Amino acid sequence: MSAPATDRTPAGRQRSAAGLVVLAVLGAVLFAAFFALGTWQVERRAWKLALIERVEQRVHAVPVAPPARADWPRVNAADDEYRHVRLSGTFLHEKETLVQASTNLGAGFWVLTPLQTARGVVMVNRGFVPPEARERAARTAPEPMGETQVTGLLRISEPRGGFLRSNDPAGGRWYSRDVAAIGAAHGIAADAVAPYFIDAEAEPGIPRALDGAPAWPAPGLTVIAFHNSHLVYALTWYGLALMVAAGAVFVWRDERRRRGSDNARHADGQPHAAPASYRDADRG
């Protein structure tokens, strides 16, 4: 009967070598993947920091005219979001829409009112109102009438819905500022509504309370925040790559130690040649 193959037999050594090759390939693939992911996160962080800087410059820039009607098809978040703009027109208060909102003032609604301009209709987020001020008659602040100048931040339309719910135009329930759908619900032609809306800013000198009551709606509540955890992600991926490298070094050193021990045992097991005098005596 043949003895089973062990790590000391040629077959066992072949299996051990094959296992090491598999581990080496797997380790190399994992190291390369983790390192690449870490580098990608570093690049994403640089992109995010550049984006934040661009947005900061737009927000604090001198107000400019919003994109003209001919430019509406080319409006996009990368080039236009949070642009500081100023425009004039007449509010269509009878077409006001309330959109569910959650702000630092609590839960309530955004007041989205169409502004009729010479170039088309632009939806303006005039500010926040709590549930008790959702009706126009319940607000103490007078509504702006006639030609009105609006200054604020350009925002891109929010189609489909929000708060994990879809907009319900038929029921008058809105969870996102989908300007095209809101315009359509009020009978405004789709090509007459700008693909963006304006978050109106608080005008200096205008009181935010009248006779002790808040002057709803409250504008200027735009929150500009960018999630930027790319450095943490990069360090995590690089850490995993380092762990793979450390594991590879450990396996390599352990294999060297085992091979050294095996070689020492094999050397001790070799028969030693007897002295010549003993060999002659045996023959005699």
Long-range contacts (C-beta under 8 A, 24 or more apart in sequence): 7-262, 8-262, 20-251, 20-255, 23-248, 23-251, 24-248, 27-244, 27-245, 27-247, 27-248, 30-240, 30-241, 30-244, 31-241, 31-244, 31-245, 31-248, 34-237, 34-238, 34-240, 34-241, 34-244, 35-237, 35-238, 35-241, 37-233, 37-237, 38-233, 38-234, 38-235, 38-236, 38-237, 38-238, 38-241, 39-234, 41-230, 41-231, 41-233, 41-234, 41-237, 42-230, 42-231, 42-234, 44-230, 45-228, 45-230, 45-231, 45-234, 48-226, 48-228, 48-230, 49-228, 51-226, 52-226, 52-228, 55-81, 55-82, 55-224, 55-226, 58-82, 58-83, 58-84, 59-84, 59-153, 59-224, 60-84, 63-151, 66-122, 66-154, 66-194, 66-196, 66-198, 67-154, 67-194, 67-196, 68-119, 69-119, 69-120, 69-194, 72-194, 72-195, 73-195, 75-156, 75-194, 75-195, 75-196, 76-156, 77-156, 80-154, 80-156, 80-196, 81-154, 81-155, 81-156, 82-153, 82-154, 82-155, 82-224, 83-153, 83-154, 84-151, 84-152, 84-153, 84-154, 85-151, 85-152, 85-153, 85-154, 85-198, 86-149, 86-150, 86-151, 87-115, 87-117, 87-122, 87-149, 87-150, 87-198, 88-117, 88-147, 88-148, 88-149, 88-150, 89-115, 89-116, 89-117, 89-118, 89-122, 89-147, 89-148, 89-150, 90-115, 90-116, 90-146, 90-147, 90-148, 91-115, 91-116, 91-124, 91-143, 91-144, 91-145, 91-148, 92-116, 92-121, 92-186, 93-136, 93-143, 95-186, 95-188, 96-136, 97-174, 97-182, 97-185, 97-186, 98-129, 98-134, 98-174, 99-174, 99-175, 99-176, 99-177, 100-162, 100-163, 100-173, 100-174, 100-175, 101-128, 102-163, 103-128, 103-221, 103-223, 104-221, 104-223, 105-130, 105-218, 105-221, 106-130, 107-131, 108-133, 108-134, 109-134, 110-177, 110-217, 111-217, 112-174, 112-177, 112-182, 112-197, 114-183, 114-186, 114-188, 114-193, 115-148, 115-150, 115-198, 120-192, 120-193, 120-194, 121-183, 121-188, 121-192, 121-193, 121-194, 122-193, 122-194, 122-196, 122-197, 122-198, 123-177, 123-179, 123-182, 123-183, 123-193, 123-194, 123-196, 123-197, 123-198, 124-150, 124-152, 124-197, 124-198, 124-200, 125-152, 125-155, 125-177, 125-197, 125-198, 125-199, 125-200, 125-219, 126-200, 126-217, 126-219, 127-200, 127-216, 127-217, 127-218, 127-219, 127-220, 127-221, 128-216, 128-217, 128-218, 128-219, 128-221, 129-216, 129-217, 129-218, 130-216, 133-214, 133-216, 133-217, 139-215, 139-216, 139-217, 140-210, 140-211, 140-213, 140-214, 140-215, 140-216, 141-210, 141-215, 141-216, 141-217, 150-198, 150-200, 151-200, 151-201, 151-203, 152-198, 152-199, 152-200, 152-201, 152-219, 152-222, 153-198, 153-199, 153-201, 153-222, 154-196, 154-197, 154-198, 155-196, 155-197, 155-198, 155-199, 155-222, 156-195, 156-196, 157-195, 157-196, 157-197
